[in-house]
Amino acid sequence: MRIRPMTADDANAVLAIYGEGIATFNATFDTDPGTWKSWDERFLPLCRLIAEEDGEVLGWAALSAASSRYVYRGVAEVSLYIGAAHRKRGVGKKLMEKLVTASEAACFWTLQAHIFQENDASLGLHAAFGFTTVGIRERMGLMAAGPLKGQWRDAVLMERRSDVVGTD
């Protein structure tokens, strides 16, 4: 398995994996992966990564801006998705390791994640990389599809502060 930068050629695989995450109803409030154009506009051009093996995309990671305000330029939200057939194989760990390194090289001092309380795998992965729980964002969003349609969901806000960026 190798981790490499994401390119536009990965669009179909990225959207398909995002769709698999959506289908779990425990990864995101989104109900549709959308188009590559909408995905590309949503995520920062820096720190887009692909986990690949034998030419197959196994998962991806990317950052989105936490705020458009200049003062928060070093704060980003993490998105990391693994294809259904490749979960529990260490793909997430390899992606997160490279994402943390890439984010620090790009001068991000804080990474955030909003994770459903029921998503034990994601909570554990983030904790393993130094993310701590800041709090619970109650009634963060209303589920629009799936078995929890019409229900409000809480999200755990986790945060990781860089040991090397923003320390001076």
Steps between C-alpha positions, in 0.01 A plus 500: 500500500624847423374846584520757223356840411147498363443609140189572295544153350394363840164678489280197430666287767489783757129559441424126507680456833323807637171343392590184694563713807167677454327162479612413855295792639774541763762697308334819379175691480534506121258286302672516160869517408424773247717579202876528475454875446313539830747273680797690357353834611434372851849368578826690516744434214772416754526169685280286276620143531420161349576155640562270206595138448556330165339798324184486714398793717437372853418827673561872510562787737456874450467823694237772488533847645358538850434867427552751221644752747874557458575454869385135468708423190688227688187319619344232280242227527600143417305271269625144465310220328590138435333281239266242652711206378817643654397596852682355803822450299699797633419724203362774724813496716728542201287780358477683832875473557572661162221753542640624832848532347368674187281735703794611712715552190217722370503701827177371654524519879160355584304214347137448596253220445127473559419134559172330585513351850418157359798497261742315726752428222538867411511613863773245571702591193499868583587436865795284392642802317475741789152640444325578827131547562415867535130438558172377362321716248140421585237487228767583244283394209178331399531171313331523162519131403551149629381326814547818706319729257336787685719460809743757633857373532771609738861520386816461703737788429857374505808713453872446447753775565830479318814470709703674228275760332378807683709441810689828489 
